[in-house]
Amino acid sequence: MLIKPSREDISLVLYHIGRIILLVGIFLIFPFLTAIFFQEKSPGIDFLLSLGIFLNTGFFLILFFKIEKELRWMHAMVITSLSWLFIAVLGAIPFYLSGNWKSFLDAVFEAMSGLATTGLTLAEDLDHLSLSCQMWRHLLMFIGGQGVIIMALSFLGRGLGGVFRIYVGEAREEKIFPNVVETARFIWILSIFYLILGSLVLGGIAFLEGVSLKRAFFQGICLFMAAFDTGGFTPHSQNILYYHSFFLELATIFMMFLGVINFNLHYNLWTGKRREFWRDIEIITFSFTVIFTFLLVAIGLSKAGIYPQARVLFRKGFYQLISAHTGTGYANVYSREFLQFWPGLAMVGLIMAMGLGGATCSTTGGIKALRIGLVFRAFLQDVKQLMQPDNTVLIEKFHHIRDLVLEDRYVRSAAIIFLAYLILYFSGTIVGMLCGYPFLDSLFESTSAGANVGLSCGITSPQMPTILKLTYIFQMWLGRLEFVAIFTLIGFIIALVRGK
């Protein structure tokens, strides 16, 4: 029997959502200051208005639904999933006011794409978008990459009851420190340190490539936020191809790798435990899947003879592959080039890389290397068991942060999420095909949305059908939060309507 949520349950959810909205709204100060610095009067007014809407919404929810009570699992999951929707809708307001998006739905698509670190865009005339709007696009990625809930815990954690539950709601289970609030703060401190360092490096490269000093370091900040948070937004419609810079591509590859690594491993590297890096099942699995998928891409491209020079083939093929596998979405080729020139085998390799993703407790999306490694280890264990005498019991171990026994609960959890992602990718593919797009194109775009990658073969555009826009928004939201929180929200709504 479904138990109907009480008014107290609803108040508790809305109260905490109000606190999160209020906190995210404060970040609108940065694009507002950008508008002042670059003398963008009209966008500055848009962001001032948007800041007012954020703050008023947050204060309204806090004042009218204030309740002090410890969060249960249901509350935590519903708060997480609804917070992301609220912020995507409110975060779309300055985009819509700018006039660079055809409809408010397109603006919500952009905000969700940024927040979910996907990188698919529906912006029109991206090259002439105001710099303050560019800042907000990339700042949404930085907030979403670390996590909206991670940010809330960093600043509001001591006022939240049941903090671990709300932390888990954002598809994170691993803690760096015993205290979840300290874990959240470490993630943000590390990210801000990388932001300062990475922005200087990328800004310096852009300046040496001929970009003016102010714009070079502004773009350096934007490019780093999208690379480290594996998002893929850039200030230009040609993406990374705009810069025609081999050194910028190398730098972004390194930053994509930083973003794909588990924050626990970052902590181990910074504390001198560098051996942990190469022992971890995630890094081992990720290395193997990168090699395997790149071989598919390289063989496909070399047979087609698109890039006859080995250096060019590696530069074009490997960059797209790493961008796909880390879930970033940066590209140094035109999006239509995938359909017009890339052969089927190379496309399959790229789709597999997008779908597999990077590490858990990182800024990337997709199935994740840990789950792939666990399912593969479980398969090998079953094969070994069949080769032993009937009364033999095999104990399989794996190393992830520490030595662990391969128990059924780990494998079951990994296999369920693995299957859920496959269903998500193919569901979006079916919608794409119903809208008249070919199978491979639809699978490419659906996997890119569901795995929060952002590479596009040309389907994503302001002209695509509304149903496809809604589908990709749902996929980006569902893929980023890894199902549980959103399914809990659906159950909460059903219980609200039909519960007793």
HUTAPE-V484007 format. One record per helix or strand of 2 or more residues. SS is the DSSP state (2 for helix, 1 for strand). FROM is the first residue (numbers start at 0). LEN is the number of residues. Records with the same first field share a line. If there is no record, write none. Layout:
SS: FROM-LEN + FROM-LEN
//
This chain:
2: 6-20 + 27-10 + 40-24 + 72-19 + 92-6 + 103-12 + 125-3 + 130-16 + 147-12 + 162-6 + 179-29 + 212-16 + 238-5 + 245-15 + 262-8 + 274-5 + 280-24 + 309-16 + 334-6 + 343-13 + 368-18 + 407-27 + 438-12 + 465-16 + 483-15
1: 396-3 + 402-3
//
